[in-house]
Amino acid sequence: MTKKGILSLALSGLMAAALAGCGGASGSGTAADSTASQGTTTGTSASGEAVASGSGETQTGSKDIKISVVMHAMNSSFYTTLADGAKQAGKDLGITVDVTSPSTASDLDAQVNLIESAIAAKYNGIATVTWDPTGFNSVIKKAEDQGIPVVGFNQDAEDCGTKAFIGQDYEDAGYQLGKYMFGTVMNGKGKYIVASCGPTDSALEAREAGIKKAAEEYPDVEYIDTIDIGTDLDNAYSVIESAYLAHQDVNAFLGVDVFSEAIGNFINAYGLTGKVYGAGFDLTEGTLKHVKNGDMQLTVGQNPYLQGYYSVMELYMNLADGADFIDINTGAQMVTADNVDSVEPE
C-alpha cells in the first residue's frame, strides 16, 4: 500500500459527489475550454523543455484556479491518456490546466525544473508523477512552503510530501499478475524473467515485488532474472531476444510497465506462441492485439485517464472548497483472452 493507505473507491460515485459539492463547478457543459489541445506545443519552459499549455477564461462564479500538471514523459499513448484526463478535468471544471513534460522521458532534473517553474508562476496547485524515491522531496517541500498543494499520480514515491496519490496499488497489481500467470497459465511450474523499463523505479520495483510474492506460493516456479528493456520498443525487443537466447528454458516473460508490448512482439516473431507465455501492464493497442492472438496471456490496466482526471479534481476540491485530500486506487484491470474484445485501447 502507499504511504497513506490507498482507499478503494467507487470512482463514479466520487465523481458525482465531487461535482455536486464543488461550488461553482457546473455539469452543464458550458465551462470554458482552458486546457491544451492534444499534442499541441506552444514553446519551451524556462528550463528549455517542451510545454503543452492551455489558458482560458475561468468559469463564471468559480475561483480563478490554475493547476500545473507536470508529466514525466509523453512518448507513449499511455502517457497522453494521462494528460487527456487532466485536460478534460480542466474543461469540466472551467479552470486553467497546463500540462508540461520533459522532452526526454524520466529526466529528473528537467521535471524538477518544470515544477520549479510552476511554483515561480504561482500556480494554485501542482499534480506530478513522483517516480524517483527522493528526487522530488525538496521541490515539493518548496511548493508546500509557498502554500501550493502537490498531489502525485501514476507513480508514487513514499514520503515525498505529496498530499495524496491517485494511481494503482503496484504491489497488489503485480501479485495479481503473478497469481494468474503462475497458477492459471503455467499450472504452478516453470521459469520466468521480469522485463522492466526501469528496474530501480519505485513503482516498477513494487510490481516486481508483487510478482515475486505470488511466486512464493508455487515452489516449482523459478525466477531467472530481471532485464532492463528501456523505453524504446525496438531496443526492448532486442533485450528480450538476448535474454531468451541465454535462457531458452524460460517459460514466461512478465513485464511491469507500458513497454510490455515488446514481449508479445518477440514471442510472435520467434513463433513461440503457446510455448513461451507473456504478460504485462497497460492497455496499448499493440498489447491488446497480442492478448487477442495469444502471444500474451494477460495485461493489467490501471485507468490512466482517471489518474490524470482525479489529480486535477482533488486539487480543485481542496482549493475551491477546502475538501480533504484522499488517496485513490484506480485498480488492476485484468485483461485476458476472455474479455479483451470488450476493452478499448488507452
LOGUPA-235296 format. One record per residue (C-alpha): residue in one letter; chain; y, z, x. Coordinates in nm, 4 decimals. Example, Ala and Ser with C-alpha at 12.3 -4.5 7.8 and 13.67 -1.06 7.14 Angstrom:
// LOGUPA-235296
> marmi drenlo py pz px
> a A -0.4500 0.7800 1.2300
> s A -0.1060 0.7140 1.3670
***
This chain:
// LOGUPA-235296
> marmi drenlo py pz px
> m A 0.0000 0.0000 0.0000
> t A 0.3609 -0.0431 0.1061
> k A 0.5845 0.2399 0.2147
> k A 0.6985 0.3209 -0.1369
> g A 0.3641 0.2816 -0.3119
> i A 0.3725 -0.0523 -0.4913
> l A 0.3767 -0.0328 -0.8675
> s A 0.1616 -0.2838 -1.0531
> l A 0.3855 -0.4022 -1.3345
> a A 0.3681 -0.6455 -1.6230
> l A 0.6290 -0.8804 -1.4802
> s A 0.7089 -1.0497 -1.8063
> g A 0.7800 -0.7123 -1.9633
> l A 1.0043 -0.6123 -1.6745
> m A 1.1976 -0.9363 -1.7106
> a A 1.2586 -0.8747 -2.0784
> a A 1.3681 -0.5179 -2.0145
> a A 1.5926 -0.6249 -1.7288
> l A 1.7762 -0.8892 -1.9269
> a A 1.8113 -0.6544 -2.2219
> g A 1.9744 -0.3841 -2.0104
> c A 2.1874 -0.5780 -1.7636
> g A 2.5342 -0.5516 -1.9073
> g A 2.6952 -0.8930 -1.9009
> a A 2.3775 -1.0917 -1.8335
> s A 2.3089 -1.3396 -2.1084
> g A 1.9966 -1.5220 -2.2159
> s A 2.1956 -1.7945 -2.3906
> g A 2.1673 -2.0427 -2.1050
> t A 2.5440 -2.0684 -2.0643
> a A 2.5651 -1.8939 -1.7276
> a A 2.7460 -2.0893 -1.4592
> d A 2.5259 -2.2631 -1.2028
> s A 2.6251 -2.0614 -0.8987
> t A 2.3307 -2.1344 -0.6716
> a A 2.2436 -2.4012 -0.4203
> s A 2.0710 -2.7219 -0.5232
> q A 1.7174 -2.7731 -0.3926
> g A 1.7162 -2.8961 -0.0351
> t A 2.0945 -2.9146 -0.0039
> t A 2.2550 -2.8013 0.3193
> t A 2.6288 -2.7574 0.3395
> g A 2.6781 -2.6913 0.7069
> t A 2.5850 -2.4191 0.9515
> s A 2.6259 -2.0464 0.9669
> a A 2.8229 -1.8604 1.2305
> s A 2.5020 -1.8452 1.4331
> g A 2.4530 -2.2205 1.4119
> e A 2.1628 -2.2031 1.1686
> a A 2.1027 -2.4233 0.8669
> v A 2.2548 -2.2911 0.5441
> a A 2.1715 -2.3812 0.1855
> s A 2.4672 -2.2435 -0.0049
> g A 2.5968 -2.2333 -0.3570
> s A 2.9024 -2.0774 -0.5124
> g A 3.0416 -2.0935 -0.8603
> e A 3.2066 -1.9040 -1.1390
> t A 3.0713 -1.5683 -1.2375
> q A 2.9623 -1.5387 -1.5974
> t A 3.2424 -1.4105 -1.8206
> g A 3.2174 -1.0363 -1.8682
> s A 2.9871 -0.9715 -1.5745
> k A 3.0745 -0.8335 -1.2357
> d A 3.1666 -1.0790 -0.9631
> i A 2.8427 -1.0149 -0.7756
> k A 2.7435 -1.2177 -0.4698
> i A 2.3936 -1.1927 -0.3268
> s A 2.2760 -1.3353 0.0049
> v A 1.9104 -1.4360 0.0251
> v A 1.8053 -1.4723 0.3891
> m A 1.4757 -1.6537 0.4287
> h A 1.2623 -1.6617 0.7432
> a A 1.1528 -2.0243 0.7072
> m A 1.1871 -2.3318 0.4868
> n A 0.9190 -2.5568 0.6392
> s A 0.6715 -2.5402 0.3505
> s A 0.6683 -2.5874 -0.0248
> f A 0.5706 -2.2208 -0.0446
> y A 0.8983 -2.1157 0.1145
> t A 1.1080 -2.3472 -0.1003
> t A 0.9373 -2.1956 -0.4048
> l A 1.0549 -1.8517 -0.2896
> a A 1.4065 -1.9906 -0.2619
> d A 1.3827 -2.1635 -0.6010
> g A 1.3014 -1.8311 -0.7677
> a A 1.6052 -1.6648 -0.6128
> k A 1.8318 -1.9532 -0.7107
> q A 1.7054 -1.9533 -1.0681
> a A 1.7758 -1.5814 -1.0994
> g A 2.1335 -1.6533 -0.9958
> k A 2.1617 -1.9196 -1.2632
> d A 2.0105 -1.6978 -1.5315
> l A 2.2377 -1.4060 -1.4433
> g A 2.5503 -1.6159 -1.3874
> i A 2.6139 -1.4773 -1.0404
> t A 2.6533 -1.6248 -0.6931
> v A 2.3329 -1.6504 -0.4916
> d A 2.3478 -1.8120 -0.1475
> v A 2.0248 -1.8952 0.0343
> t A 2.0140 -1.9259 0.4131
> s A 1.7352 -1.9775 0.6634
> p A 1.6952 -2.0144 1.0400
> s A 1.6461 -2.3738 1.1472
> t A 1.3317 -2.2610 1.3335
> a A 1.0677 -2.0695 1.1387
> s A 1.0459 -1.6955 1.2040
> d A 1.3270 -1.6873 1.4591
> l A 1.4060 -1.3149 1.4568
> d A 1.7408 -1.3327 1.6363
> a A 1.8630 -1.6157 1.4148
> q A 1.7553 -1.4376 1.0962
> v A 1.9253 -1.1145 1.2042
> n A 2.2409 -1.3150 1.2798
> l A 2.2328 -1.4572 0.9272
> i A 2.2081 -1.1056 0.7847
> e A 2.4967 -1.0000 1.0099
> s A 2.6983 -1.2908 0.8703
> a A 2.6211 -1.1817 0.5149
> i A 2.7421 -0.8301 0.5947
> a A 3.0614 -0.9651 0.7522
> a A 3.1194 -1.1874 0.4479
> k A 3.0942 -0.8760 0.2258
> y A 2.8096 -0.9858 0.0028
> n A 2.7295 -0.7205 -0.2553
> g A 2.3560 -0.7288 -0.1864
> i A 2.1073 -0.8889 0.0502
> a A 1.7443 -0.9925 -0.0003
> t A 1.5419 -1.0886 0.3053
> v A 1.1893 -1.1339 0.4398
> t A 1.1224 -0.8449 0.6782
> w A 0.8299 -0.9896 0.8700
> d A 0.8847 -0.8126 1.2042
> p A 0.7721 -0.4460 1.2278
> t A 1.1002 -0.3140 1.3731
> g A 1.3293 -0.6107 1.4336
> f A 1.5318 -0.5676 1.1130
> n A 1.5827 -0.1910 1.1218
> s A 1.9249 -0.1895 1.2884
> v A 2.0820 -0.4653 1.0804
> i A 1.9511 -0.3140 0.7559
> k A 2.0971 0.0216 0.8587
> k A 2.4292 -0.1547 0.9269
> a A 2.4249 -0.3026 0.5775
> e A 2.3422 0.0359 0.4256
> d A 2.6286 0.1997 0.6159
> q A 2.8639 -0.0524 0.4561
> g A 2.7263 0.0097 0.1079
> i A 2.5251 -0.3117 0.0866
> p A 2.1720 -0.2619 -0.0509
> v A 1.8933 -0.4668 0.1052
> v A 1.5625 -0.5472 -0.0633
> g A 1.2649 -0.7044 0.1084
> f A 1.0428 -0.9713 -0.0388
> n A 0.7321 -1.1703 0.0553
> q A 0.6696 -0.9735 0.3767
> d A 0.7360 -0.6053 0.4276
> a A 0.7968 -0.4025 0.7443
> e A 0.7126 -0.0383 0.6930
> d A 1.0120 0.1970 0.7170
> c A 1.2630 -0.0815 0.7880
> g A 1.5148 0.0641 0.5441
> t A 1.4890 -0.1754 0.2505
> k A 1.5441 -0.0286 -0.0952
> a A 1.2387 -0.1965 -0.2455
> f A 0.9714 -0.4544 -0.1706
> i A 0.8759 -0.7403 -0.4001
> g A 0.5525 -0.9057 -0.2978
> q A 0.1805 -0.8823 -0.2621
> d A -0.0244 -0.5793 -0.1582
> y A -0.1532 -0.7575 0.1517
> e A -0.4464 -0.5393 0.2463
> d A -0.5808 -0.5349 -0.1088
> a A -0.5446 -0.9141 -0.1306
> g A -0.7342 -0.9569 0.1960
> y A -1.0018 -0.7199 0.0720
> q A -1.0436 -0.9196 -0.2489
> l A -1.0721 -1.2425 -0.0500
> g A -1.3332 -1.0866 0.1763
> k A -1.5362 -0.9404 -0.1092
> y A -1.5550 -1.2773 -0.2820
> m A -1.6418 -1.4744 0.0300
> f A -1.8895 -1.2291 0.1842
> g A -2.0548 -1.1249 -0.1396
> t A -2.0404 -1.4196 -0.3773
> v A -2.0202 -1.7184 -0.1432
> m A -2.2063 -1.6054 0.1705
> n A -2.4607 -1.3799 -0.0038
> g A -2.3922 -1.0910 0.2291
> k A -2.4668 -1.2553 0.5631
> g A -2.3111 -1.4850 0.8218
> k A -2.0329 -1.5089 1.0796
> y A -1.6629 -1.5614 1.0166
> i A -1.3422 -1.6442 1.2030
> v A -0.9967 -1.5397 1.0829
> a A -0.7261 -1.8077 1.1057
> s A -0.3700 -1.6742 1.1238
> c A -0.0352 -1.8434 1.1829
> g A 0.0961 -1.5125 1.3230
> p A -0.1701 -1.2668 1.4400
> t A 0.0931 -0.9993 1.5134
> d A 0.2787 -1.0480 1.1831
> s A 0.2565 -0.7206 0.9895
> a A 0.1688 -0.8827 0.6555
> l A -0.0988 -1.1049 0.8049
> e A -0.2406 -0.8138 1.0024
> a A -0.2735 -0.6232 0.6748
> r A -0.4560 -0.9121 0.5079
> e A -0.6892 -0.9360 0.8059
> a A -0.7476 -0.5610 0.7861
> g A -0.8433 -0.6036 0.4201
> i A -1.0908 -0.8772 0.5100
> k A -1.2488 -0.6593 0.7775
> k A -1.2633 -0.3668 0.5350
> a A -1.4630 -0.5845 0.2958
> a A -1.6904 -0.6963 0.5812
> e A -1.7846 -0.3332 0.6473
> e A -1.9709 -0.3369 0.3170
> y A -2.2010 -0.6153 0.4407
> p A -2.3977 -0.5143 0.7539
> d A -2.5172 -0.8718 0.8078
> v A -2.1660 -1.0173 0.8163
> e A -2.0255 -1.0549 1.1696
> y A -1.6641 -1.1042 1.2787
> i A -1.6277 -1.3540 1.5650
> d A -1.2578 -1.3913 1.6434
> t A -0.9011 -1.4289 1.5162
> i A -0.7365 -1.7568 1.6102
> d A -0.3636 -1.8344 1.6188
> i A -0.3195 -2.1609 1.4270
> g A 0.0619 -2.1666 1.4361
> t A 0.2865 -2.3165 1.1704
> d A 0.2073 -2.6870 1.2079
> l A -0.0900 -2.8255 1.0177
> d A -0.1856 -3.0746 1.2903
> n A -0.1833 -2.8011 1.5524
> a A -0.3727 -2.5705 1.3175
> y A -0.6425 -2.8355 1.2728
> s A -0.6852 -2.8651 1.6496
> v A -0.7132 -2.4876 1.6969
> i A -0.9732 -2.4614 1.4201
> e A -1.1652 -2.7544 1.5674
> s A -1.1740 -2.5892 1.9096
> a A -1.2914 -2.2612 1.7578
> y A -1.5715 -2.4379 1.5722
> l A -1.6889 -2.6269 1.8799
> a A -1.7020 -2.2958 2.0681
> h A -1.8864 -2.1182 1.7832
> q A -2.0937 -2.3713 1.5920
> d A -2.2918 -2.0926 1.4302
> v A -1.9836 -1.9816 1.2337
> n A -2.0307 -1.9775 0.8555
> a A -1.6719 -1.9367 0.7374
> f A -1.3082 -1.9718 0.8362
> l A -1.0871 -1.7290 0.6467
> g A -0.7139 -1.7972 0.6519
> v A -0.4486 -1.5331 0.5882
> d A -0.1408 -1.7497 0.5244
> v A 0.0051 -2.0652 0.3730
> f A -0.1299 -2.2826 0.6550
> s A -0.4890 -2.2129 0.5455
> e A -0.4869 -2.5694 0.4168
> a A -0.5816 -2.6752 0.7710
> i A -0.9218 -2.5104 0.7216
> g A -1.0018 -2.7495 0.4382
> n A -0.8648 -3.0426 0.6394
> f A -1.1060 -2.9633 0.9212
> i A -1.4119 -2.8964 0.7051
> n A -1.3535 -3.2220 0.5185
> a A -1.3009 -3.4300 0.8329
> y A -1.6123 -3.2925 1.0032
> g A -1.8323 -3.3344 0.6953
> l A -1.9072 -2.9616 0.6856
> t A -1.8557 -2.9146 0.3117
> g A -2.1210 -2.6731 0.1854
> k A -2.2235 -2.5823 0.5411
> v A -1.9097 -2.4029 0.6580
> y A -1.7035 -2.2188 0.3978
> g A -1.3272 -2.1826 0.3781
> a A -1.0749 -1.9540 0.2118
> g A -0.7079 -1.8791 0.2482
> f A -0.3803 -1.7982 0.0824
> d A -0.1227 -1.9651 -0.1388
> l A -0.1332 -2.2466 -0.3882
> t A -0.0167 -2.5520 -0.1984
> e A -0.1186 -2.8905 -0.3312
> g A -0.3422 -2.9552 -0.0300
> t A -0.5234 -2.6237 -0.0508
> l A -0.5845 -2.6591 -0.4247
> k A -0.7257 -3.0067 -0.3608
> h A -0.9711 -2.8581 -0.1108
> v A -1.0808 -2.5938 -0.3619
> k A -1.1376 -2.8679 -0.6198
> n A -1.3531 -3.0812 -0.3903
> g A -1.5497 -2.7900 -0.2434
> d A -1.4121 -2.7952 0.1113
> m A -1.2751 -2.4449 0.0421
> q A -1.4177 -2.1896 -0.1973
> l A -1.1115 -1.9706 -0.2576
> t A -0.7379 -1.9471 -0.2213
> v A -0.5287 -1.6448 -0.3194
> g A -0.1887 -1.6852 -0.4813
> q A 0.0933 -1.4300 -0.4683
> n A 0.3561 -1.5792 -0.7032
> p A 0.6355 -1.6643 -0.4570
> y A 0.8667 -1.7786 -0.7370
> l A 0.8711 -1.4296 -0.8880
> q A 0.9123 -1.2750 -0.5436
> g A 1.2393 -1.4629 -0.4988
> y A 1.3425 -1.4161 -0.8607
> y A 1.2906 -1.0411 -0.8821
> s A 1.4581 -0.9782 -0.5466
> v A 1.7824 -1.1066 -0.6958
> m A 1.7113 -0.9388 -1.0302
> e A 1.6626 -0.5947 -0.8746
> l A 1.9827 -0.6206 -0.6727
> y A 2.1755 -0.7300 -0.9807
> m A 2.0376 -0.4498 -1.1972
> n A 2.1363 -0.1929 -0.9356
> l A 2.4792 -0.3368 -0.8611
> a A 2.5738 -0.4035 -1.2239
> d A 2.4120 -0.1062 -1.3981
> g A 2.3027 0.1401 -1.1299
> a A 1.9331 0.0876 -1.2024
> d A 1.6878 0.2411 -0.9570
> f A 1.5014 0.0181 -0.7162
> i A 1.1241 -0.0092 -0.7519
> d A 0.8542 -0.1947 -0.5614
> i A 0.6821 -0.4780 -0.7471
> n A 0.3335 -0.6037 -0.6667
> t A 0.3236 -0.9745 -0.7560
> g A -0.0552 -0.9690 -0.7397
> a A -0.3501 -1.1538 -0.5893
> q A -0.4338 -1.4601 -0.7968
> m A -0.7913 -1.5612 -0.7159
> v A -0.8301 -1.9376 -0.7469
> t A -1.1810 -2.0837 -0.7235
> a A -1.3532 -2.3973 -0.8490
> d A -1.3915 -2.2228 -1.1853
> n A -1.0191 -2.2037 -1.2590
> v A -0.8452 -2.4373 -1.0132
> d A -0.7910 -2.7076 -1.2751
> s A -0.5622 -2.4734 -1.4686
> v A -0.3444 -2.3859 -1.1664
> e A -0.0201 -2.5605 -1.0763
> p A 0.0721 -2.6045 -0.7074
> e A 0.3560 -2.3967 -0.5672
***
